[in-house]
Amino acid sequence: MPPSALPRDHRYTWTEYRTWPDDERWEIIDGVAYNLSPAPSTRHQAIVGNLFASLHRHLAGKGCRPLMAPTDVRLSETDVVQPDILVVCDPARITASHIEGAPDLVIEVLSPGTSTKDLREKKWLYQRAGVREYWVVDPLELYVQRFLLTRDGRYGEPEIFGPQEAVPLVVLDGLTVDLREVFEWSPPDAETRSL
């Protein structure tokens, strides 16, 4: 039975989540069910595709595996998410049906319906679960906020990267992602700049 037909004050679990219809997309954060409808915009999906392609190309044969939504990530019995992109470097976390435990890297591309949750509930959840590097990508304003887990188990202040920059991935030594390719961005021409 889908969560929309169940009491809103119920705390949902992984066990219940596994019984929900495959044609619906949901996440559970601290037992609260979040519907992932409607589908993301084409701009959102293009950025997700560009990011995934860059990670896939650079990680081929290196032991870490990039995955994209919809891939279930079970962080606890009451926390199940489907990040836009994730990278897992521990093969023991990858099961046939889902990821068990915290990925090394999570990337969420903002959508109007999910931006608050990505910046509040999910950021807190990823910090608590031990996701070492968390990116929030704004597809309209063309920037990335990168949060890194500090020694005290908290995310520090975000680093901000613009569309003309390359972002080094801290958890994936030696890999950088060129945001010009991700955002399909080119600088304004000299004539436009002089106006």
N, C-alpha and C positions, 0 to 999 in steps of 0.2 A: 504494500500500500504506500503510495507516495506521501511525503511529509505534509503536503498541502491538505490532506484529508485527516491529519492527526492533530491533537491538541497543540496549540502554539506554545504552551508553557512546559512542554515535555522536553527533557534533555535527551537528545538522540545519541546513539552509539554506532560504532563501526559494525557491530553485529546487525543492527537494524538497517544501516546504510546498504549493506550487501544484499538486502532483499528488495531494494527499490528498483523500479523499471530502468533498464539500460538506456532507454531513449530519452531520459531526463538527466540533466546535469545539476548536481547539488554539491555543496560543501558543508561540513560541520565544523564549527569553531566553538570550543568550550560547550559542546552539546547543542548549540543553536544551529538550525538548518538554514542555509542560504541558497536560494535558487539562482542558477547561473544563466537564466534566460533574461532577455533575448540574446541571440548570438552576437558576438562582437562585430564591429564595423570592418569593412575591407581594409581600411588604413591600419587598424589594430592588427589584423591578421598578416598584412604585408610586413609590418615591423617584426612581429613574432617570427615569421618565416625567414626574414633576413638575419635576425639574431641567431636563430637555430642553425641556419646554413653556415654562418661564420664559426659557431662553436663546433659543429659537426666536422667541418673541414679541418680545423686546427686540432681537434682531439682524436682524429682517426688513428688508431693503433697506440694510443697513449694511456689506456687503462681507465680513463674517466668516460662516462657515458652521458651524453646529453639526451634529454627526452622532452616532449612537449605535450600540452594538454590535448585531449583529456587523458591524463595519467594520474591515478589515485596515489596519494601519498598519505599513509597512515602514520600520524605523529603520536597518537595516543588512542585510547578507546573512545574518546569524545572529540577527537580532532582529526578530520580527514579533509584534505584540500586537493585541488587540481591546479597547480601553478601553471602559468603560461609556458614557462621553460624551467627546467631544473637540470642540474648536473650531479651525478652520483659517482664517486670515485671508489666506493667500497662495494664490490660485486655481491657481497653477502646481503646487502640491503635490497637488491633487485630480485623480486619474486616473479612468478609467471603472471600474477594478476595486479601487483601494485608495488610501490616502494615502501619498505618498512623502516621508518625512522627518518631522521633529518637528512636531506640532501646537502651537499657541500655548497652549492650555489642555487639560489632561486631568483628568477626574474619574473616580475609582474608588469604587464603593460596596462596602463590605466584605461578604463572605460568609464563613461559617465555613471553607469549604475554600480560600479565596483570601486571607484577611487577612494572613497572614505574607508571602506573595509580594508583595502590594500594598504593604506597608510596608517591605519589604527589597529584593527583587530588582527590582521595578518602579520603586520610588523611585530606586534607583541607576541603572537604565537610563534613566529619564526625565531625570535630572540629566545623565548622560553625553551623551544625545542633544540636550540643549538645550531641553527643554520648559520654557517660562518660568514657568508657574504650574501647580501640581499640587495637586489636592484629594483627600483621603481622607475619605470620608463613612461614619460609623458609624450604621447604621440602628437599632441596638438602644439604644445610649447617647445617640443624638440629638445628635451634634456633628460638626463639620467641622474637619479639620486642613488648613491651607493652607500649602504650601511655595512659596517664591518663589526663583527663580534669582538669585543675587547676581552682582556684576561678576566675581568670580573663578571663575564657572562652577559654583558649588556651591549646594545648597539651604541656606538659613539655618534657624534654629530655626522650628518650625511655629507659626503663629498658630492659636488654638483659638476656634471660634465655637459658641455654644449654640443651642438650638432657638428662642429668642426674639429672635435677632439677624438683621440683614441683613448679608450679606457683599459688600463691594465687590470687583469683579473688577479686579485691577491691569492685566491685559493688555487689558481691554476697557473703556476709559475711559468713565466715566459709568454703567456698568451695575452694579446691585446685585441680589443674589438674596436674597429674604426666606425665611429658613429655616422660619418658621412655616408657610408654604405648602408648602415642600418636604417637611417632616416631618408635615404635617397636624396641627400641634400647637396646642393652646390652653392658656393658663395655668390652673393649678388655681383653682377658684373660692374666694372669700374664706372660705367656711365650712370648706373642706378645709384652707386655710392656717392657720386659727386652732386647729386640733386639736393 
